Amino acid sequence: MYELIQGFQIAMMILMGIFSITMIIVVALQEGSNANLGAITGAAESFFGKNKAKSLESKFKRWTMIIAICILVSSIAFFVLSILKEQIPT
C-alpha cells in the first residue's frame, strides 16, 4: 500500500509540473490589459477584429481557470496522499 501511494504521489507531482508549464504558456499567450487602450487614441479595430480578439481572449481566460482548478485539485490530492502515506506503517 505504501508503494502504491508513493506511486500516486509521483504521478501527482508530474501532473502538477505539466499543469504549471501549461499555465505559464497560456498566460504568456494572453494579451495584456493595455491592449484595449487603442480605442482611446483612435486606433480602434474593425468589428470583426474586436469580436475575434474577445472570443480568443475568453478562451484563454477559460483555459486559465480550468488549469488553475486542476492545479488546485492535484495539490489537494497530493496533500491527502502525503497524510495517508504517513499513517501507513512501513
FIMI-824394 format. One record per residue (C-alpha): x, y, z; residue in three letters. Coordinates in Angstrom, 2 decimals. Layout:
BEGIN
+---------+---------+---------+---------+
|       X |       Y |       Z | residuo |
+---------+---------+---------+---------+
|       X |       Y |       Z |     ala |
...
+---------+---------+---------+---------+
***
This chain:
BEGIN
+---------+---------+---------+---------+
|       X |       Y |       Z | residuo |
+---------+---------+---------+---------+
|    0.00 |    0.00 |    0.00 |     met |
|    2.89 |    2.33 |    0.81 |     tyr |
|    4.39 |    1.87 |   -2.65 |     glu |
|    1.02 |    2.47 |   -4.30 |     leu |
|    0.55 |    5.78 |   -2.51 |     ile |
|    4.13 |    6.75 |   -3.32 |     gln |
|    3.43 |    5.99 |   -7.00 |     gly |
|    0.33 |    8.19 |   -6.91 |     phe |
|    2.38 |   10.97 |   -5.32 |     gln |
|    4.91 |   10.79 |   -8.12 |     ile |
|    2.08 |   10.89 |  -10.66 |     ala |
|    0.59 |   13.95 |   -8.90 |     met |
|    3.97 |   15.71 |   -8.99 |     met |
|    4.29 |   15.03 |  -12.71 |     ile |
|    0.73 |   16.27 |  -13.33 |     leu |
|    1.36 |   19.44 |  -11.30 |     met |
|    4.50 |   20.08 |  -13.35 |     gly |
|    2.61 |   19.64 |  -16.61 |     ile |
|   -0.25 |   21.85 |  -15.39 |     phe |
|    2.21 |   24.53 |  -14.26 |     ser |
|    4.05 |   24.62 |  -17.58 |     ile |
|    0.72 |   24.72 |  -19.43 |     thr |
|   -0.45 |   27.58 |  -17.21 |     met |
|    2.70 |   29.56 |  -17.98 |     ile |
|    2.20 |   29.04 |  -21.72 |     ile |
|   -1.49 |   30.01 |  -21.65 |     val |
|   -0.84 |   33.13 |  -19.58 |     val |
|    2.06 |   34.11 |  -21.84 |     ala |
|   -0.19 |   33.85 |  -24.90 |     leu |
|   -2.77 |   36.23 |  -23.44 |     gln |
|   -2.72 |   39.87 |  -24.40 |     glu |
|   -2.07 |   42.41 |  -21.71 |     gly |
|   -4.75 |   44.68 |  -20.32 |     ser |
|   -3.09 |   47.62 |  -22.10 |     asn |
|   -4.01 |   46.12 |  -25.48 |     ala |
|   -7.50 |   47.63 |  -25.30 |     asn |
|   -6.23 |   51.20 |  -24.94 |     leu |
|   -6.06 |   51.65 |  -28.71 |     gly |
|   -9.65 |   52.94 |  -28.76 |     ala |
|   -8.65 |   55.89 |  -26.60 |     ile |
|   -6.06 |   57.09 |  -29.10 |     thr |
|   -8.32 |   56.49 |  -32.09 |     gly |
|   -6.72 |   53.25 |  -33.21 |     ala |
|   -9.96 |   51.29 |  -33.00 |     ala |
|  -10.19 |   47.94 |  -34.75 |     glu |
|  -12.94 |   46.79 |  -37.05 |     ser |
|  -15.99 |   44.99 |  -35.70 |     phe |
|  -14.71 |   41.56 |  -36.72 |     phe |
|  -11.29 |   42.15 |  -35.25 |     gly |
|  -12.78 |   43.09 |  -31.92 |     lys |
|  -15.01 |   40.03 |  -31.75 |     asn |
|  -12.21 |   37.71 |  -32.79 |     lys |
|   -9.95 |   39.11 |  -30.10 |     ala |
|  -12.65 |   38.87 |  -27.47 |     lys |
|  -13.50 |   35.28 |  -28.30 |     ser |
|   -9.85 |   34.26 |  -28.29 |     leu |
|   -9.31 |   36.19 |  -25.07 |     glu |
|  -12.31 |   34.50 |  -23.46 |     ser |
|  -10.96 |   31.09 |  -24.48 |     lys |
|   -7.62 |   31.89 |  -22.87 |     phe |
|   -9.36 |   33.05 |  -19.69 |     lys |
|  -11.46 |   29.89 |  -19.61 |     arg |
|   -8.39 |   27.68 |  -20.07 |     trp |
|   -6.55 |   29.63 |  -17.39 |     thr |
|   -9.36 |   28.95 |  -14.92 |     met |
|   -9.56 |   25.26 |  -15.87 |     ile |
|   -5.81 |   24.78 |  -15.45 |     ile |
|   -5.82 |   26.69 |  -12.15 |     ala |
|   -8.59 |   24.42 |  -10.84 |     ile |
|   -6.61 |   21.36 |  -11.99 |     cys |
|   -3.54 |   22.62 |  -10.13 |     ile |
|   -5.65 |   23.20 |   -7.01 |     leu |
|   -7.24 |   19.73 |   -7.14 |     val |
|   -3.94 |   17.98 |   -7.77 |     ser |
|   -2.31 |   19.89 |   -4.90 |     ser |
|   -5.09 |   18.87 |   -2.51 |     ile |
|   -4.84 |   15.26 |   -3.72 |     ala |
|   -1.07 |   15.33 |   -3.19 |     phe |
|   -1.58 |   16.65 |    0.35 |     phe |
|   -4.17 |   13.97 |    1.16 |     val |
|   -1.88 |   11.26 |   -0.22 |     leu |
|    1.01 |   12.51 |    1.88 |     ser |
|   -1.16 |   12.35 |    5.02 |     ile |
|   -2.27 |    8.81 |    4.13 |     leu |
|    1.34 |    7.82 |    3.50 |     lys |
|    2.36 |    8.98 |    6.97 |     glu |
|   -0.41 |    6.96 |    8.65 |     gln |
|    0.50 |    3.66 |    6.98 |     ile |
|    3.23 |    1.71 |    8.76 |     pro |
|    6.15 |    0.78 |    6.52 |     thr |
+---------+---------+---------+---------+
***
